[in-house]
Amino acid sequence: MLHDFPEFLCGHHAALCDAIPTGCVQMRNLVLSAFPRSMRLPDPFTPNLKVDMLPEIAHAPKVLCDVENIVCRGDGRLKASVDSYLRSRTPASLPTELCRSFFLPPREAAAMQTQHDVPAMNALVLYVGMVGVRAGTGPQVAQSPAIELLRRIAAGLDPEGRYHLLNAAANQLRYPNSHTHYFSCALLSLFLEPGGVESLPEQITRVLLERLIVNRPHPWGLLVTFIELIKNPVYGFWNQAFTRCAPEIERLFESVARSCAGAGAAVGGVGEPLQQARAR
């Protein structure tokens, strides 16, 4: 299907990701790696690739599911509150209310083998991005109401809930389009400014890494985001303690970094930060 019907996978990616079990990482990668046949993907390993200068970034992808109705969940007031927060950061209690709403009743949680309503979380994250992208993806994105909402939801969830929230954002890292660029900026912003959640950078890394260590294909946006994270000194990736918590973890990061960044120096000198981190 990836080769014969890529437009189908592109348009229905949200519904397909809802149906794919969380542990089926490679299957999800197959869906998210689809791109329109009329598009020629830029090489994500191009040195100093300027993603924000790509013409495709100005165009929103087709999303063939009713995201707004899923967000409403039969309650129009919820969507109205989300829209209000994305305009004016009110009501201030919305992030807490959303965190509570994501918990499933015990019987349903037992059947789904998770205590969180993952499809509802996926829909909300996508909707927040669809609204947030209209405000742009420049330096101001880190302080936008949309990113603040995601940051506060992440702070209010337990580790499992945060994992699902970050997966929902990573599901939008696909072919070059405005959503891919927005969620790439969003995840990098949350990594840089975790809002008091010390484990957030590590969880973001986990979500990206577990999608990279499986066999190909890997979504274009996933590669671009991870390469930016490890090569740009602004994010201080190699200074994070979790990258050196054990020798096998350090070797894993080094292996993935070399796979993603080629020779290292070709995309901004990955090898040098690795050596500096080891020296510490």
Secondary structure, DSSP 8 states (H G I E B T S, - for coil): -TTT-HHHHHHTHHHHHHHS-TT-HHHHHHHHT---TT-----TTSTT--GGG-GGGGS-----S-HHHHHHTT-HHHHHHHHHHHHH--STTHHHHHHHHTB--HHHHHHHTSSB-HHHHHHHHHHHHHHHGGG-SSGGGGGSHHHHHHHHHHHHS-HHHHHHHHHHHHTT--SSSHHHHHHHHHHHHHHH--TT-TTHHHHHHHHHHHHHSSSS---HHHHHHHHHHHH-GGG-GGGSGGGGSSHHHHHHHHHHHHHHHTTSGGGT-SHHHHHHHHH-
